[in-house]
Amino acid sequence: MDFLKGSGNRGTQLTAISMAVVGMLSIVPAGADTIFTVNGVDVDSAVVDVYFEGRLGGPGVQATSEQREGLMLELRDIYVLSTQENANVIAANPKIAAQIELQTRGLLAREVATEYLANVVVTDEELQEQYAMLVSRMSPLDYKARHILVQTQGEAIDIVTQLNDGADFAELAIEKSIGTTAPNGGDLDWFSPDAMVPLFAQAVAALEDGKYNSEPVQTEFGWHVILREESKQSIPATFETARDEILNALKNEKLQAYIAEIRLAAEK
């Protein structure tokens, strides 16, 4: 980004980054070395590290000397502005105080959730049960299909009529479809039914290979005429391949259950 290369757009920089450090300014880490002092306020290495991580995109990203110089100047400017005489008056404004409170609470809530996810236990038995359940719910078939998407039912019926008269499906898709696959003749390639909206998936499943639907189907995207070209047996991902995704899903389920539990406790 330009501001890491010495850009002079200082006002824009300060506006963009000030909200990102509100929570940081209100919680001063202990036990870190002071890096600089502004108007009697010490800025320690923990604050500098957090600021650099946020601006550089995460921990472990090394700043160049030019970037470091620019970021240190930005951070100093934040403290210069926030330690002016009118800063306390501004902080007492109910709207500003509410924003600071929400920033702080949001940061703390995120970290509590992150800590919970890091420590929650998901057993191998739970993973295996979830995997088996997901496999059992899979469609037995994957499909290769094309579709023509139009805005109105009348347009869709007219396309069916042209297909009945011998028109080429792919050519009609290129000419008539408003979908993103139109340049490819409406080609959707191979897909699992759960990758599509339910009404579309149901329409594909009801067709035979090589057939198109004589009655267009409507979804939130418009009206579809669908050609099911081929089908094949679905092959589920192996447990090892799916393990991490299932683990994350179960951890999030446990987090939501934990939040529901502590929400009830907080309401008593």
C-alpha positions as CSV (number, residue, x, y, z in Angstrom):
1,M,0.0,0.0,0.0
2,D,1.3,3.5,-0.8
3,F,1.3,4.7,2.8
4,L,3.9,2.1,3.6
5,K,6.1,3.6,0.9
6,G,6.2,7.1,2.3
7,S,3.0,8.5,0.8
8,G,2.2,12.0,2.0
9,N,-1.5,11.3,2.5
10,R,-1.3,11.7,6.2
11,G,-4.9,12.7,6.9
12,T,-6.3,9.8,5.1
13,Q,-4.0,7.4,7.0
14,L,-5.0,8.7,10.4
15,T,-8.7,8.5,9.6
16,A,-8.3,4.9,8.4
17,I,-6.3,3.6,11.3
18,S,-7.6,5.5,14.3
19,M,-10.6,3.2,14.8
20,A,-8.4,0.2,14.5
21,V,-6.4,1.1,17.5
22,V,-9.1,2.4,19.9
23,G,-9.2,-0.9,21.8
24,M,-5.4,-1.0,21.9
25,L,-5.2,2.5,23.4
26,S,-7.6,1.7,26.2
27,I,-5.8,-1.5,27.3
28,V,-2.2,-0.8,28.2
29,P,-0.1,-4.0,28.3
30,A,2.2,-4.4,31.4
31,G,5.8,-5.5,31.5
32,A,6.9,-4.2,28.1
33,D,9.8,-1.8,27.3
34,T,8.9,1.8,26.6
35,I,9.7,2.7,23.0
36,F,8.8,6.4,23.1
37,T,6.8,8.8,25.1
38,V,4.3,11.4,23.9
39,N,3.0,14.1,26.2
40,G,3.8,12.1,29.2
41,V,2.2,8.9,27.9
42,D,4.6,5.9,27.5
43,V,4.2,3.8,24.4
44,D,5.7,0.3,24.9
45,S,6.9,-2.4,22.7
46,A,3.7,-4.5,23.0
47,V,1.7,-1.6,21.6
48,V,4.2,-1.1,18.8
49,D,4.2,-4.8,18.0
50,V,0.3,-5.0,17.9
51,Y,0.2,-1.9,15.7
52,F,2.8,-3.3,13.3
53,E,1.0,-6.7,13.1
54,G,-2.3,-5.0,12.3
55,R,-0.8,-2.7,9.6
56,L,1.4,-5.3,8.0
57,G,-1.2,-8.1,7.8
58,G,-0.3,-10.3,10.7
59,P,2.5,-11.5,13.0
60,G,5.8,-12.5,11.5
61,V,5.7,-10.0,8.6
62,Q,8.9,-8.1,8.6
63,A,8.8,-4.4,7.9
64,T,11.4,-2.8,5.7
65,S,13.3,0.2,7.2
66,E,11.1,2.6,5.2
67,Q,7.9,0.9,6.3
68,R,9.0,0.8,10.0
69,E,9.9,4.5,9.8
70,G,6.5,5.3,8.3
71,L,4.5,3.2,10.8
72,M,6.3,4.6,13.8
73,L,5.5,8.1,12.6
74,E,1.8,7.1,12.2
75,L,1.7,5.7,15.7
76,R,3.3,8.7,17.2
77,D,0.7,10.9,15.4
78,I,-2.1,8.8,16.9
79,Y,-0.7,9.5,20.4
80,V,0.0,13.2,19.6
81,L,-3.6,13.7,18.6
82,S,-5.1,11.6,21.3
83,T,-3.2,13.4,24.1
84,Q,-4.3,16.9,23.2
85,E,-6.2,18.9,25.8
86,N,-9.6,18.4,24.1
87,A,-9.1,14.6,23.8
88,N,-10.6,14.0,27.3
89,V,-13.6,16.1,26.4
90,I,-14.1,14.2,23.2
91,A,-13.7,10.9,25.0
92,A,-16.5,11.9,27.4
93,N,-18.9,12.4,24.5
94,P,-21.5,9.7,24.9
95,K,-21.3,8.6,21.3
96,I,-17.5,8.4,21.3
97,A,-17.5,6.7,24.7
98,A,-19.9,4.1,23.3
99,Q,-17.7,3.5,20.3
100,I,-14.7,3.0,22.6
101,E,-16.7,0.6,24.8
102,L,-17.9,-1.4,21.8
103,Q,-14.4,-1.6,20.3
104,T,-13.0,-2.8,23.6
105,R,-15.8,-5.3,24.2
106,G,-15.6,-6.6,20.7
107,L,-11.8,-7.2,21.0
108,L,-12.3,-9.0,24.4
109,A,-15.2,-11.1,23.1
110,R,-13.2,-12.2,20.0
111,E,-10.2,-13.2,22.1
112,V,-12.4,-15.1,24.6
113,A,-14.0,-17.0,21.6
114,T,-10.5,-17.6,20.1
115,E,-9.2,-19.0,23.4
116,Y,-12.3,-21.3,23.7
117,L,-11.8,-22.6,20.2
118,A,-8.2,-23.3,20.9
119,N,-8.9,-25.3,24.0
120,V,-12.2,-27.1,23.3
121,V,-11.9,-30.8,22.9
122,V,-13.4,-32.6,19.9
123,T,-12.9,-36.4,20.2
124,D,-12.0,-38.7,17.3
125,E,-15.4,-40.5,17.9
126,E,-17.2,-37.2,17.4
127,L,-15.3,-36.6,14.2
128,Q,-16.0,-40.0,12.8
129,E,-19.7,-39.8,13.7
130,Q,-20.0,-36.4,11.9
131,Y,-18.2,-37.7,8.9
132,A,-20.5,-40.7,8.7
133,M,-23.5,-38.5,9.0
134,L,-22.3,-36.2,6.2
135,V,-21.5,-39.1,3.9
136,S,-25.0,-40.6,4.5
137,R,-26.6,-37.3,3.5
138,M,-24.7,-37.0,0.2
139,S,-26.5,-37.3,-3.0
140,P,-25.6,-40.7,-4.7
141,L,-24.9,-38.9,-8.0
142,D,-22.9,-36.0,-9.3
143,Y,-24.1,-34.2,-12.5
144,K,-22.7,-32.5,-15.5
145,A,-25.1,-30.0,-16.9
146,R,-25.7,-26.9,-18.9
147,H,-28.3,-24.2,-18.2
148,I,-29.8,-21.2,-19.9
149,L,-30.9,-18.4,-17.4
150,V,-33.4,-15.8,-18.4
151,Q,-35.4,-13.2,-16.6
152,T,-39.0,-14.2,-17.4
153,Q,-41.0,-17.4,-17.7
154,G,-42.1,-16.4,-21.2
155,E,-38.5,-16.2,-22.4
156,A,-37.8,-19.6,-20.9
157,I,-40.8,-21.2,-22.6
158,D,-39.7,-19.7,-25.9
159,I,-36.2,-21.3,-25.4
160,V,-37.9,-24.7,-24.7
161,T,-39.8,-24.3,-28.0
162,Q,-36.7,-23.6,-29.9
163,L,-35.0,-26.6,-28.4
164,N,-38.0,-28.8,-29.3
165,D,-37.5,-27.5,-32.9
166,G,-33.9,-28.7,-32.9
167,A,-31.9,-25.6,-31.8
168,D,-28.5,-26.3,-30.2
169,F,-28.5,-25.9,-26.4
170,A,-25.0,-24.4,-26.2
171,E,-25.6,-21.9,-29.0
172,L,-28.9,-20.8,-27.4
173,A,-27.1,-20.4,-24.0
174,I,-24.4,-18.1,-25.6
175,E,-27.1,-16.1,-27.4
176,K,-29.9,-15.9,-24.7
177,S,-28.6,-16.7,-21.2
178,I,-27.9,-13.9,-18.8
179,G,-25.9,-16.2,-16.5
180,T,-22.2,-16.1,-16.0
181,T,-21.7,-19.4,-17.8
182,A,-23.3,-18.0,-21.0
183,P,-19.9,-17.6,-22.9
184,N,-19.2,-21.3,-22.2
185,G,-22.5,-22.4,-23.6
186,G,-24.1,-22.6,-20.2
187,D,-21.6,-25.3,-19.1
188,L,-21.7,-25.9,-15.3
189,D,-19.2,-28.7,-15.5
190,W,-19.5,-31.5,-12.8
191,F,-21.2,-30.6,-9.5
192,S,-22.8,-32.1,-6.5
193,P,-26.5,-31.2,-5.9
194,D,-25.7,-29.5,-2.6
195,A,-23.6,-27.0,-4.5
196,M,-26.7,-25.6,-6.1
197,V,-29.9,-24.0,-4.8
198,P,-32.4,-26.7,-3.9
199,L,-35.0,-26.0,-6.7
200,F,-32.2,-26.2,-9.3
201,A,-30.7,-29.3,-7.8
202,Q,-34.2,-31.0,-7.7
203,A,-34.8,-30.2,-11.3
204,V,-31.5,-31.7,-12.4
205,A,-32.1,-34.8,-10.3
206,A,-35.5,-35.3,-11.9
207,L,-34.0,-35.4,-15.5
208,E,-32.4,-38.2,-17.4
209,D,-29.0,-37.9,-18.9
210,G,-29.2,-36.2,-22.2
211,K,-32.6,-34.6,-21.5
212,Y,-33.6,-31.0,-20.8
213,N,-36.6,-29.8,-18.7
214,S,-39.6,-29.0,-20.7
215,E,-41.0,-26.9,-17.9
216,P,-38.6,-24.1,-16.8
217,V,-37.7,-23.9,-13.1
218,Q,-37.6,-20.6,-11.2
219,T,-35.0,-19.7,-8.6
220,E,-34.1,-16.5,-7.0
221,F,-31.7,-15.9,-10.0
222,G,-34.4,-16.2,-12.7
223,W,-35.8,-18.9,-14.9
224,H,-33.7,-21.9,-15.9
225,V,-33.8,-24.3,-18.8
226,I,-31.4,-27.2,-17.8
227,L,-29.7,-29.8,-19.9
228,R,-28.4,-32.7,-17.8
229,E,-25.6,-34.1,-19.9
230,E,-24.1,-36.9,-17.7
231,S,-24.2,-38.3,-14.2
232,K,-21.8,-40.4,-12.2
233,Q,-21.6,-42.0,-8.7
234,S,-20.5,-39.5,-6.0
235,I,-17.2,-40.3,-4.3
236,P,-17.1,-38.7,-0.9
237,A,-13.9,-37.1,0.4
238,T,-11.8,-39.4,2.6
239,F,-12.0,-38.9,6.3
240,E,-8.5,-37.6,6.4
241,T,-9.2,-35.1,3.7
242,A,-12.4,-33.8,5.4
243,R,-11.1,-34.0,9.0
244,D,-9.9,-30.4,9.4
245,E,-13.1,-29.0,7.9
246,I,-15.2,-31.2,10.1
247,L,-13.1,-30.3,13.2
248,N,-13.6,-26.6,12.6
249,A,-17.4,-27.1,12.1
250,L,-17.7,-29.1,15.4
251,K,-15.6,-26.6,17.3
252,N,-17.9,-23.8,16.1
253,E,-21.0,-25.8,17.1
254,K,-19.5,-26.2,20.5
255,L,-18.7,-22.5,20.7
256,Q,-22.3,-21.6,19.8
257,A,-23.6,-24.0,22.5
258,Y,-21.2,-22.4,25.0
259,I,-22.4,-18.9,24.1
260,A,-26.0,-20.0,24.5
261,E,-25.1,-21.5,27.9
262,I,-23.4,-18.4,29.2
263,R,-26.0,-16.1,27.7
264,L,-28.6,-17.9,29.8
265,A,-26.4,-17.6,32.9
266,A,-26.0,-13.9,32.3
267,E,-29.7,-13.4,32.1
268,K,-30.4,-14.8,35.6
